[in-house]
């Protein structure tokens, strides 16, 4: 039994059994029966605002706690990277994959990511500082010939949503306006289950291999030695990962300091499949364009706002909705078929560090997403909400992107650690728009439904009641042929067949045509200012060489505001690496020597 009621602007929806329901676009009140007892879902209409003695030798303690003595001379032998179990590691920059499909037998990847997922207690490991809102998604274009997902089945169909906005790499008390990527996570409560889309305010990510995912976050987090902001690590990592230059440029531009949550676009970055009822598919990329228009703080404005109103983004969204306003996005896709994906001459369409050029793959609107209501309770509705790219519905599947495919695992794993195995029973995570029946998934901590009741906990079985409760084979993923070698190497065309310059070409296009002269000047200033906190000249020189590879004026503009390195030094080093990156990818990402003596 499922009951949904609303007021003000009723819309007719049907539940999983085809019964008509009155649903309010602006505010939904939902009472769900989750096998035992009724749970109030947060999509509601009524809101109330408001010194121990040492007994072990130092040497033994060092071994147990994995403490390595610092290298003090050139005669010291560099330690070899090992797993936590002590065996030596080979390539630690690429996952074990077949044509970009990571495999679950990759113990090194799992060790690194699962350790990272559990590196903080209670608080989210990433995207800890944020706020959210409820609203709805409405189909504005018939895309049923492209995708069989029910929530896209007809023009005018309404689906309840919850969206959480956040900064990315720092903790819950981090100021909203500081330089950082922003996260925009969306949960669609569809008739076929919950569908999650996870986005950032940049159209690309910093890395393409999941093994480097934790390194991206840690490079933008606090220094583990002194807990200060660590721009040295940020620039060091950015200068050693060639594919990151487009994301780096977005990060250091004023897009890294947007004006609150309401004035930025959202990009999932990854390539997905839309599959129709005939099991024909196209590859797509999403974009969610804010109707309020993009607005960014300058570095000085962001710094001032961090001090005057650290919670600016959270306050701005809350007050805007509380005063009757709406936060609206236009939902768009780009499309590419299988044949086209194999013939793209200058970028890998399944690489999250690269965009699909809009002039070649135009955006098509398919819906609008409207946020119009604040949560009732922050902890219940925002802190406990859980998202995962692996939360999909029939008709939508991930593309052959190792980072996306592994994220489908790691985000759920992070929620299991943070919230427990039964996090789906928390009301904000409950798929309340569809009938649930999962007696094979039971037990665990804080299980508060019927836990499968008297139904059998195995399948197949001859006890299940009602007898019609069986799998639906039409929901199977479409078969995907695979051919390749299981190897710890990059799956991207940019590291296997495309010219070196393709790592920088899109960053060059964005620098020259995506930013105007004032925005480029701000980009130069933002980097030059951050350089003051970086003590090692070799890190700054290497980053400037990477900027030079994007465009010489990129490096020159920074050096007009920073005088410890000359443009001639950068140009000389860049010419030395004319046909190379700043790092030798074939030799464990060893930086090339930029010594000009």
HELIX and SHEET records of a PDB file:
HELIX    1   1 UNK A   58  UNK A   64  1                                   7    
HELIX    2   2 UNK A  107  UNK A  117  1                                  11    
HELIX    3   3 UNK A  150  UNK A  152  5                                   3    
HELIX    4   4 UNK A  210  UNK A  212  5                                   3    
HELIX    5   5 UNK A  213  UNK A  219  1                                   7    
HELIX    6   6 UNK A  231  UNK A  240  1                                  10    
HELIX    7   7 UNK A  242  UNK A  244  5                                   3    
HELIX    8   8 UNK A  245  UNK A  252  1                                   8    
HELIX    9   9 UNK A  254  UNK A  257  5                                   4    
HELIX   10  10 UNK A  299  UNK A  308  1                                  10    
HELIX   11  11 UNK A  312  UNK A  322  1                                  11    
HELIX   12  12 UNK A  338  UNK A  341  1                                   4    
HELIX   13  13 UNK A  378  UNK A  378  1                                   1    
HELIX   14  14 UNK A  379  UNK A  383  3                                   5    
HELIX   15  15 UNK A  402  UNK A  419  1                                  18    
HELIX   16  16 UNK A  423  UNK A  425  5                                   3    
HELIX   17  17 UNK A  427  UNK A  429  5                                   3    
HELIX   18  18 UNK A  473  UNK A  475  5                                   3    
HELIX   19  19 UNK A  493  UNK A  495  5                                   3    
HELIX   20  20 UNK A  502  UNK A  509  1                                   8    
HELIX   21  21 UNK A  510  UNK A  514  3                                   5    
HELIX   22  22 UNK A  517  UNK A  531  1                                  15    
HELIX   23  23 UNK A  537  UNK A  550  1                                  14    
HELIX   24  24 UNK A  552  UNK A  559  1                                   8    
HELIX   25  25 UNK A  567  UNK A  576  1                                  10    
HELIX   26  26 UNK A  585  UNK A  587  5                                   3    
SHEET    1   A 3 UNK A   2  UNK A   6  0                                        
SHEET    2   A 3 UNK A  28  UNK A  33 -1                                        
SHEET    3   A 3 UNK A  38  UNK A  40 -1                                        
SHEET    1   B 2 UNK A  10  UNK A  14  0                                        
SHEET    2   B 2 UNK A  20  UNK A  24 -1                                        
SHEET    1   C 3 UNK A 101  UNK A 102  0                                        
SHEET    2   C 3 UNK A  96  UNK A  98 -1                                        
SHEET    3   C 3 UNK A 487  UNK A 488 -1                                        
SHEET    1   D 9 UNK A 193  UNK A 200  0                                        
SHEET    2   D 9 UNK A 182  UNK A 190 -1                                        
SHEET    3   D 9 UNK A 158  UNK A 167 -1                                        
SHEET    4   D 9 UNK A 130  UNK A 139 -1                                        
SHEET    5   D 9 UNK A 364  UNK A 374 -1                                        
SHEET    6   D 9 UNK A 327  UNK A 336 -1                                        
SHEET    7   D 9 UNK A 281  UNK A 290 -1                                        
SHEET    8   D 9 UNK A 272  UNK A 275 -1                                        
SHEET    9   D 9 UNK A 396  UNK A 398 -1                                        
SHEET    1   E 2 UNK A 583  UNK A 584  0                                        
SHEET    2   E 2 UNK A 590  UNK A 591 -1                                        
END                                                                             
